[in-house]
Amino acid sequence: MLEPGLGGPTTQFENLGRVSNKGVEIAGSVTPVRRPNLEINVNASAWGNRNRLKELGPGISPIIFGLGGASQRHQPGYALAATS
């Protein structure tokens, strides 16, 4: 923490843990019909993403917040902001 007498902002951001994030995206395109007055194009794409909170810093408890049944959690082994 910075001393308030230094002036300026006194808040510092620090990393609280370690995250794993992996993803893939694929796309394909084909033109099965190509004639002077007619062309048909077929496009397809797919993607996927997986993230997990690997660990929180020493002494940091899981971060759970929200109202009622709509709470989110940042807890090792779960996706970031997973709903509980």
Phi and psi restraints in degrees (range 20) as a CNS / XPLOR table:
assign (resid 1 and name C) (resid 2 and name N)
       (resid 2 and name CA) (resid 2 and name C) 1.0 -84.2 20.0 2
assign (resid 2 and name N) (resid 2 and name CA)
       (resid 2 and name C) (resid 3 and name N) 1.0 147.8 20.0 2
assign (resid 2 and name C) (resid 3 and name N)
       (resid 3 and name CA) (resid 3 and name C) 1.0 -68.6 20.0 2
assign (resid 3 and name N) (resid 3 and name CA)
       (resid 3 and name C) (resid 4 and name N) 1.0 135.5 20.0 2
assign (resid 3 and name C) (resid 4 and name N)
       (resid 4 and name CA) (resid 4 and name C) 1.0 -60.2 20.0 2
assign (resid 4 and name N) (resid 4 and name CA)
       (resid 4 and name C) (resid 5 and name N) 1.0 -27.6 20.0 2
assign (resid 4 and name C) (resid 5 and name N)
       (resid 5 and name CA) (resid 5 and name C) 1.0 -68.2 20.0 2
assign (resid 5 and name N) (resid 5 and name CA)
       (resid 5 and name C) (resid 6 and name N) 1.0 -12.0 20.0 2
assign (resid 5 and name C) (resid 6 and name N)
       (resid 6 and name CA) (resid 6 and name C) 1.0 -75.4 20.0 2
assign (resid 6 and name N) (resid 6 and name CA)
       (resid 6 and name C) (resid 7 and name N) 1.0 -15.5 20.0 2
assign (resid 6 and name C) (resid 7 and name N)
       (resid 7 and name CA) (resid 7 and name C) 1.0 79.6 20.0 2
assign (resid 7 and name N) (resid 7 and name CA)
       (resid 7 and name C) (resid 8 and name N) 1.0 166.0 20.0 2
assign (resid 7 and name C) (resid 8 and name N)
       (resid 8 and name CA) (resid 8 and name C) 1.0 76.7 20.0 2
assign (resid 8 and name N) (resid 8 and name CA)
       (resid 8 and name C) (resid 9 and name N) 1.0 -169.6 20.0 2
assign (resid 8 and name C) (resid 9 and name N)
       (resid 9 and name CA) (resid 9 and name C) 1.0 -67.4 20.0 2
assign (resid 9 and name N) (resid 9 and name CA)
       (resid 9 and name C) (resid 10 and name N) 1.0 143.5 20.0 2
assign (resid 9 and name C) (resid 10 and name N)
       (resid 10 and name CA) (resid 10 and name C) 1.0 -110.4 20.0 2
assign (resid 10 and name N) (resid 10 and name CA)
       (resid 10 and name C) (resid 11 and name N) 1.0 11.1 20.0 2
assign (resid 10 and name C) (resid 11 and name N)
       (resid 11 and name CA) (resid 11 and name C) 1.0 -102.9 20.0 2
assign (resid 11 and name N) (resid 11 and name CA)
       (resid 11 and name C) (resid 12 and name N) 1.0 135.3 20.0 2
assign (resid 11 and name C) (resid 12 and name N)
       (resid 12 and name CA) (resid 12 and name C) 1.0 -120.5 20.0 2
assign (resid 12 and name N) (resid 12 and name CA)
       (resid 12 and name C) (resid 13 and name N) 1.0 140.1 20.0 2
assign (resid 12 and name C) (resid 13 and name N)
       (resid 13 and name CA) (resid 13 and name C) 1.0 -93.0 20.0 2
assign (resid 13 and name N) (resid 13 and name CA)
       (resid 13 and name C) (resid 14 and name N) 1.0 136.9 20.0 2
assign (resid 13 and name C) (resid 14 and name N)
       (resid 14 and name CA) (resid 14 and name C) 1.0 -134.2 20.0 2
assign (resid 14 and name N) (resid 14 and name CA)
       (resid 14 and name C) (resid 15 and name N) 1.0 148.5 20.0 2
assign (resid 14 and name C) (resid 15 and name N)
       (resid 15 and name CA) (resid 15 and name C) 1.0 -69.1 20.0 2
assign (resid 15 and name N) (resid 15 and name CA)
       (resid 15 and name C) (resid 16 and name N) 1.0 133.8 20.0 2
assign (resid 15 and name C) (resid 16 and name N)
       (resid 16 and name CA) (resid 16 and name C) 1.0 -103.4 20.0 2
assign (resid 16 and name N) (resid 16 and name CA)
       (resid 16 and name C) (resid 17 and name N) 1.0 -9.5 20.0 2
assign (resid 16 and name C) (resid 17 and name N)
       (resid 17 and name CA) (resid 17 and name C) 1.0 -171.8 20.0 2
assign (resid 17 and name N) (resid 17 and name CA)
       (resid 17 and name C) (resid 18 and name N) 1.0 -161.7 20.0 2
assign (resid 17 and name C) (resid 18 and name N)
       (resid 18 and name CA) (resid 18 and name C) 1.0 -131.7 20.0 2
assign (resid 18 and name N) (resid 18 and name CA)
       (resid 18 and name C) (resid 19 and name N) 1.0 134.9 20.0 2
assign (resid 18 and name C) (resid 19 and name N)
       (resid 19 and name CA) (resid 19 and name C) 1.0 -121.9 20.0 2
assign (resid 19 and name N) (resid 19 and name CA)
       (resid 19 and name C) (resid 20 and name N) 1.0 143.4 20.0 2
assign (resid 19 and name C) (resid 20 and name N)
       (resid 20 and name CA) (resid 20 and name C) 1.0 -109.6 20.0 2
assign (resid 20 and name N) (resid 20 and name CA)
       (resid 20 and name C) (resid 21 and name N) 1.0 130.5 20.0 2
assign (resid 20 and name C) (resid 21 and name N)
       (resid 21 and name CA) (resid 21 and name C) 1.0 -135.8 20.0 2
assign (resid 21 and name N) (resid 21 and name CA)
       (resid 21 and name C) (resid 22 and name N) 1.0 121.3 20.0 2
assign (resid 21 and name C) (resid 22 and name N)
       (resid 22 and name CA) (resid 22 and name C) 1.0 -133.1 20.0 2
assign (resid 22 and name N) (resid 22 and name CA)
       (resid 22 and name C) (resid 23 and name N) 1.0 142.9 20.0 2
assign (resid 22 and name C) (resid 23 and name N)
       (resid 23 and name CA) (resid 23 and name C) 1.0 -154.9 20.0 2
assign (resid 23 and name N) (resid 23 and name CA)
       (resid 23 and name C) (resid 24 and name N) 1.0 165.1 20.0 2
assign (resid 23 and name C) (resid 24 and name N)
       (resid 24 and name CA) (resid 24 and name C) 1.0 -146.8 20.0 2
assign (resid 24 and name N) (resid 24 and name CA)
       (resid 24 and name C) (resid 25 and name N) 1.0 147.2 20.0 2
assign (resid 24 and name C) (resid 25 and name N)
       (resid 25 and name CA) (resid 25 and name C) 1.0 -141.7 20.0 2
assign (resid 25 and name N) (resid 25 and name CA)
       (resid 25 and name C) (resid 26 and name N) 1.0 132.6 20.0 2
assign (resid 25 and name C) (resid 26 and name N)
       (resid 26 and name CA) (resid 26 and name C) 1.0 -130.9 20.0 2
assign (resid 26 and name N) (resid 26 and name CA)
       (resid 26 and name C) (resid 27 and name N) 1.0 151.0 20.0 2
assign (resid 26 and name C) (resid 27 and name N)
       (resid 27 and name CA) (resid 27 and name C) 1.0 -147.7 20.0 2
assign (resid 27 and name N) (resid 27 and name CA)
       (resid 27 and name C) (resid 28 and name N) 1.0 149.5 20.0 2
assign (resid 27 and name C) (resid 28 and name N)
       (resid 28 and name CA) (resid 28 and name C) 1.0 -144.9 20.0 2
assign (resid 28 and name N) (resid 28 and name CA)
       (resid 28 and name C) (resid 29 and name N) 1.0 153.8 20.0 2
assign (resid 28 and name C) (resid 29 and name N)
       (resid 29 and name CA) (resid 29 and name C) 1.0 -145.2 20.0 2
assign (resid 29 and name N) (resid 29 and name CA)
       (resid 29 and name C) (resid 30 and name N) 1.0 140.0 20.0 2
assign (resid 29 and name C) (resid 30 and name N)
       (resid 30 and name CA) (resid 30 and name C) 1.0 -143.5 20.0 2
assign (resid 30 and name N) (resid 30 and name CA)
       (resid 30 and name C) (resid 31 and name N) 1.0 146.9 20.0 2
assign (resid 30 and name C) (resid 31 and name N)
       (resid 31 and name CA) (resid 31 and name C) 1.0 -118.5 20.0 2
assign (resid 31 and name N) (resid 31 and name CA)
       (resid 31 and name C) (resid 32 and name N) 1.0 90.6 20.0 2
assign (resid 31 and name C) (resid 32 and name N)
       (resid 32 and name CA) (resid 32 and name C) 1.0 -72.6 20.0 2
assign (resid 32 and name N) (resid 32 and name CA)
       (resid 32 and name C) (resid 33 and name N) 1.0 -23.9 20.0 2
assign (resid 32 and name C) (resid 33 and name N)
       (resid 33 and name CA) (resid 33 and name C) 1.0 -130.0 20.0 2
assign (resid 33 and name N) (resid 33 and name CA)
       (resid 33 and name C) (resid 34 and name N) 1.0 124.6 20.0 2
assign (resid 33 and name C) (resid 34 and name N)
       (resid 34 and name CA) (resid 34 and name C) 1.0 -140.3 20.0 2
assign (resid 34 and name N) (resid 34 and name CA)
       (resid 34 and name C) (resid 35 and name N) 1.0 102.9 20.0 2
assign (resid 34 and name C) (resid 35 and name N)
       (resid 35 and name CA) (resid 35 and name C) 1.0 -127.8 20.0 2
assign (resid 35 and name N) (resid 35 and name CA)
       (resid 35 and name C) (resid 36 and name N) 1.0 168.1 20.0 2
assign (resid 35 and name C) (resid 36 and name N)
       (resid 36 and name CA) (resid 36 and name C) 1.0 -56.3 20.0 2
assign (resid 36 and name N) (resid 36 and name CA)
       (resid 36 and name C) (resid 37 and name N) 1.0 -37.5 20.0 2
assign (resid 36 and name C) (resid 37 and name N)
       (resid 37 and name CA) (resid 37 and name C) 1.0 -111.6 20.0 2
assign (resid 37 and name N) (resid 37 and name CA)
       (resid 37 and name C) (resid 38 and name N) 1.0 5.6 20.0 2
assign (resid 37 and name C) (resid 38 and name N)
       (resid 38 and name CA) (resid 38 and name C) 1.0 -151.0 20.0 2
assign (resid 38 and name N) (resid 38 and name CA)
       (resid 38 and name C) (resid 39 and name N) 1.0 131.7 20.0 2
assign (resid 38 and name C) (resid 39 and name N)
       (resid 39 and name CA) (resid 39 and name C) 1.0 -141.1 20.0 2
assign (resid 39 and name N) (resid 39 and name CA)
       (resid 39 and name C) (resid 40 and name N) 1.0 132.2 20.0 2
assign (resid 39 and name C) (resid 40 and name N)
       (resid 40 and name CA) (resid 40 and name C) 1.0 -118.5 20.0 2
assign (resid 40 and name N) (resid 40 and name CA)
       (resid 40 and name C) (resid 41 and name N) 1.0 124.0 20.0 2
assign (resid 40 and name C) (resid 41 and name N)
       (resid 41 and name CA) (resid 41 and name C) 1.0 -113.9 20.0 2
assign (resid 41 and name N) (resid 41 and name CA)
       (resid 41 and name C) (resid 42 and name N) 1.0 138.4 20.0 2
assign (resid 41 and name C) (resid 42 and name N)
       (resid 42 and name CA) (resid 42 and name C) 1.0 -123.2 20.0 2
assign (resid 42 and name N) (resid 42 and name CA)
       (resid 42 and name C) (resid 43 and name N) 1.0 123.3 20.0 2
assign (resid 42 and name C) (resid 43 and name N)
       (resid 43 and name CA) (resid 43 and name C) 1.0 -121.9 20.0 2
assign (resid 43 and name N) (resid 43 and name CA)
       (resid 43 and name C) (resid 44 and name N) 1.0 142.6 20.0 2
assign (resid 43 and name C) (resid 44 and name N)
       (resid 44 and name CA) (resid 44 and name C) 1.0 -143.1 20.0 2
assign (resid 44 and name N) (resid 44 and name CA)
       (resid 44 and name C) (resid 45 and name N) 1.0 146.8 20.0 2
assign (resid 44 and name C) (resid 45 and name N)
       (resid 45 and name CA) (resid 45 and name C) 1.0 -147.4 20.0 2
assign (resid 45 and name N) (resid 45 and name CA)
       (resid 45 and name C) (resid 46 and name N) 1.0 156.1 20.0 2
assign (resid 45 and name C) (resid 46 and name N)
       (resid 46 and name CA) (resid 46 and name C) 1.0 -149.8 20.0 2
assign (resid 46 and name N) (resid 46 and name CA)
       (resid 46 and name C) (resid 47 and name N) 1.0 151.1 20.0 2
assign (resid 46 and name C) (resid 47 and name N)
       (resid 47 and name CA) (resid 47 and name C) 1.0 -148.3 20.0 2
assign (resid 47 and name N) (resid 47 and name CA)
       (resid 47 and name C) (resid 48 and name N) 1.0 162.2 20.0 2
assign (resid 47 and name C) (resid 48 and name N)
       (resid 48 and name CA) (resid 48 and name C) 1.0 -155.0 20.0 2
assign (resid 48 and name N) (resid 48 and name CA)
       (resid 48 and name C) (resid 49 and name N) 1.0 149.7 20.0 2
assign (resid 48 and name C) (resid 49 and name N)
       (resid 49 and name CA) (resid 49 and name C) 1.0 -145.5 20.0 2
assign (resid 49 and name N) (resid 49 and name CA)
       (resid 49 and name C) (resid 50 and name N) 1.0 141.2 20.0 2
assign (resid 49 and name C) (resid 50 and name N)
       (resid 50 and name CA) (resid 50 and name C) 1.0 -138.8 20.0 2
assign (resid 50 and name N) (resid 50 and name CA)
       (resid 50 and name C) (resid 51 and name N) 1.0 126.2 20.0 2
assign (resid 50 and name C) (resid 51 and name N)
       (resid 51 and name CA) (resid 51 and name C) 1.0 -128.8 20.0 2
assign (resid 51 and name N) (resid 51 and name CA)
       (resid 51 and name C) (resid 52 and name N) 1.0 149.5 20.0 2
assign (resid 51 and name C) (resid 52 and name N)
       (resid 52 and name CA) (resid 52 and name C) 1.0 -142.7 20.0 2
assign (resid 52 and name N) (resid 52 and name CA)
       (resid 52 and name C) (resid 53 and name N) 1.0 140.7 20.0 2
assign (resid 52 and name C) (resid 53 and name N)
       (resid 53 and name CA) (resid 53 and name C) 1.0 -80.4 20.0 2
assign (resid 53 and name N) (resid 53 and name CA)
       (resid 53 and name C) (resid 54 and name N) 1.0 114.3 20.0 2
assign (resid 53 and name C) (resid 54 and name N)
       (resid 54 and name CA) (resid 54 and name C) 1.0 -78.3 20.0 2
assign (resid 54 and name N) (resid 54 and name CA)
       (resid 54 and name C) (resid 55 and name N) 1.0 -44.0 20.0 2
assign (resid 54 and name C) (resid 55 and name N)
       (resid 55 and name CA) (resid 55 and name C) 1.0 -161.2 20.0 2
assign (resid 55 and name N) (resid 55 and name CA)
       (resid 55 and name C) (resid 56 and name N) 1.0 153.1 20.0 2
assign (resid 55 and name C) (resid 56 and name N)
       (resid 56 and name CA) (resid 56 and name C) 1.0 -103.8 20.0 2
assign (resid 56 and name N) (resid 56 and name CA)
       (resid 56 and name C) (resid 57 and name N) 1.0 157.9 20.0 2
assign (resid 56 and name C) (resid 57 and name N)
       (resid 57 and name CA) (resid 57 and name C) 1.0 -62.4 20.0 2
assign (resid 57 and name N) (resid 57 and name CA)
       (resid 57 and name C) (resid 58 and name N) 1.0 166.0 20.0 2
assign (resid 57 and name C) (resid 58 and name N)
       (resid 58 and name CA) (resid 58 and name C) 1.0 -57.5 20.0 2
assign (resid 58 and name N) (resid 58 and name CA)
       (resid 58 and name C) (resid 59 and name N) 1.0 131.2 20.0 2
assign (resid 58 and name C) (resid 59 and name N)
       (resid 59 and name CA) (resid 59 and name C) 1.0 78.3 20.0 2
assign (resid 59 and name N) (resid 59 and name CA)
       (resid 59 and name C) (resid 60 and name N) 1.0 5.2 20.0 2
assign (resid 59 and name C) (resid 60 and name N)
       (resid 60 and name CA) (resid 60 and name C) 1.0 -97.4 20.0 2
assign (resid 60 and name N) (resid 60 and name CA)
       (resid 60 and name C) (resid 61 and name N) 1.0 120.3 20.0 2
assign (resid 60 and name C) (resid 61 and name N)
       (resid 61 and name CA) (resid 61 and name C) 1.0 -78.0 20.0 2
assign (resid 61 and name N) (resid 61 and name CA)
       (resid 61 and name C) (resid 62 and name N) 1.0 159.6 20.0 2
assign (resid 61 and name C) (resid 62 and name N)
       (resid 62 and name CA) (resid 62 and name C) 1.0 -52.9 20.0 2
assign (resid 62 and name N) (resid 62 and name CA)
       (resid 62 and name C) (resid 63 and name N) 1.0 142.3 20.0 2
assign (resid 62 and name C) (resid 63 and name N)
       (resid 63 and name CA) (resid 63 and name C) 1.0 -98.9 20.0 2
assign (resid 63 and name N) (resid 63 and name CA)
       (resid 63 and name C) (resid 64 and name N) 1.0 111.2 20.0 2
assign (resid 63 and name C) (resid 64 and name N)
       (resid 64 and name CA) (resid 64 and name C) 1.0 -124.8 20.0 2
assign (resid 64 and name N) (resid 64 and name CA)
       (resid 64 and name C) (resid 65 and name N) 1.0 125.8 20.0 2
assign (resid 64 and name C) (resid 65 and name N)
       (resid 65 and name CA) (resid 65 and name C) 1.0 -146.6 20.0 2
assign (resid 65 and name N) (resid 65 and name CA)
       (resid 65 and name C) (resid 66 and name N) 1.0 161.1 20.0 2
assign (resid 65 and name C) (resid 66 and name N)
       (resid 66 and name CA) (resid 66 and name C) 1.0 132.0 20.0 2
assign (resid 66 and name N) (resid 66 and name CA)
       (resid 66 and name C) (resid 67 and name N) 1.0 175.0 20.0 2
assign (resid 66 and name C) (resid 67 and name N)
       (resid 67 and name CA) (resid 67 and name C) 1.0 -111.7 20.0 2
assign (resid 67 and name N) (resid 67 and name CA)
       (resid 67 and name C) (resid 68 and name N) 1.0 137.9 20.0 2
assign (resid 67 and name C) (resid 68 and name N)
       (resid 68 and name CA) (resid 68 and name C) 1.0 58.2 20.0 2
assign (resid 68 and name N) (resid 68 and name CA)
       (resid 68 and name C) (resid 69 and name N) 1.0 -135.1 20.0 2
assign (resid 68 and name C) (resid 69 and name N)
       (resid 69 and name CA) (resid 69 and name C) 1.0 -83.9 20.0 2
assign (resid 69 and name N) (resid 69 and name CA)
       (resid 69 and name C) (resid 70 and name N) 1.0 2.5 20.0 2
assign (resid 69 and name C) (resid 70 and name N)
       (resid 70 and name CA) (resid 70 and name C) 1.0 -102.1 20.0 2
assign (resid 70 and name N) (resid 70 and name CA)
       (resid 70 and name C) (resid 71 and name N) 1.0 41.9 20.0 2
assign (resid 70 and name C) (resid 71 and name N)
       (resid 71 and name CA) (resid 71 and name C) 1.0 -83.7 20.0 2
assign (resid 71 and name N) (resid 71 and name CA)
       (resid 71 and name C) (resid 72 and name N) 1.0 154.0 20.0 2
assign (resid 71 and name C) (resid 72 and name N)
       (resid 72 and name CA) (resid 72 and name C) 1.0 -116.0 20.0 2
assign (resid 72 and name N) (resid 72 and name CA)
       (resid 72 and name C) (resid 73 and name N) 1.0 155.8 20.0 2
assign (resid 72 and name C) (resid 73 and name N)
       (resid 73 and name CA) (resid 73 and name C) 1.0 -137.8 20.0 2
assign (resid 73 and name N) (resid 73 and name CA)
       (resid 73 and name C) (resid 74 and name N) 1.0 144.7 20.0 2
assign (resid 73 and name C) (resid 74 and name N)
       (resid 74 and name CA) (resid 74 and name C) 1.0 -118.0 20.0 2
assign (resid 74 and name N) (resid 74 and name CA)
       (resid 74 and name C) (resid 75 and name N) 1.0 98.1 20.0 2
assign (resid 74 and name C) (resid 75 and name N)
       (resid 75 and name CA) (resid 75 and name C) 1.0 -140.0 20.0 2
assign (resid 75 and name N) (resid 75 and name CA)
       (resid 75 and name C) (resid 76 and name N) 1.0 136.0 20.0 2
assign (resid 75 and name C) (resid 76 and name N)
       (resid 76 and name CA) (resid 76 and name C) 1.0 -51.5 20.0 2
assign (resid 76 and name N) (resid 76 and name CA)
       (resid 76 and name C) (resid 77 and name N) 1.0 135.1 20.0 2
assign (resid 76 and name C) (resid 77 and name N)
       (resid 77 and name CA) (resid 77 and name C) 1.0 94.6 20.0 2
assign (resid 77 and name N) (resid 77 and name CA)
       (resid 77 and name C) (resid 78 and name N) 1.0 -12.4 20.0 2
assign (resid 77 and name C) (resid 78 and name N)
       (resid 78 and name CA) (resid 78 and name C) 1.0 -106.5 20.0 2
assign (resid 78 and name N) (resid 78 and name CA)
       (resid 78 and name C) (resid 79 and name N) 1.0 159.6 20.0 2
assign (resid 78 and name C) (resid 79 and name N)
       (resid 79 and name CA) (resid 79 and name C) 1.0 -66.9 20.0 2
assign (resid 79 and name N) (resid 79 and name CA)
       (resid 79 and name C) (resid 80 and name N) 1.0 152.7 20.0 2
assign (resid 79 and name C) (resid 80 and name N)
       (resid 80 and name CA) (resid 80 and name C) 1.0 -61.3 20.0 2
assign (resid 80 and name N) (resid 80 and name CA)
       (resid 80 and name C) (resid 81 and name N) 1.0 136.1 20.0 2
assign (resid 80 and name C) (resid 81 and name N)
       (resid 81 and name CA) (resid 81 and name C) 1.0 58.1 20.0 2
assign (resid 81 and name N) (resid 81 and name CA)
       (resid 81 and name C) (resid 82 and name N) 1.0 32.5 20.0 2
assign (resid 81 and name C) (resid 82 and name N)
       (resid 82 and name CA) (resid 82 and name C) 1.0 -63.2 20.0 2
assign (resid 82 and name N) (resid 82 and name CA)
       (resid 82 and name C) (resid 83 and name N) 1.0 143.8 20.0 2
assign (resid 82 and name C) (resid 83 and name N)
       (resid 83 and name CA) (resid 83 and name C) 1.0 -89.5 20.0 2
assign (resid 83 and name N) (resid 83 and name CA)
       (resid 83 and name C) (resid 84 and name N) 1.0 144.6 20.0 2
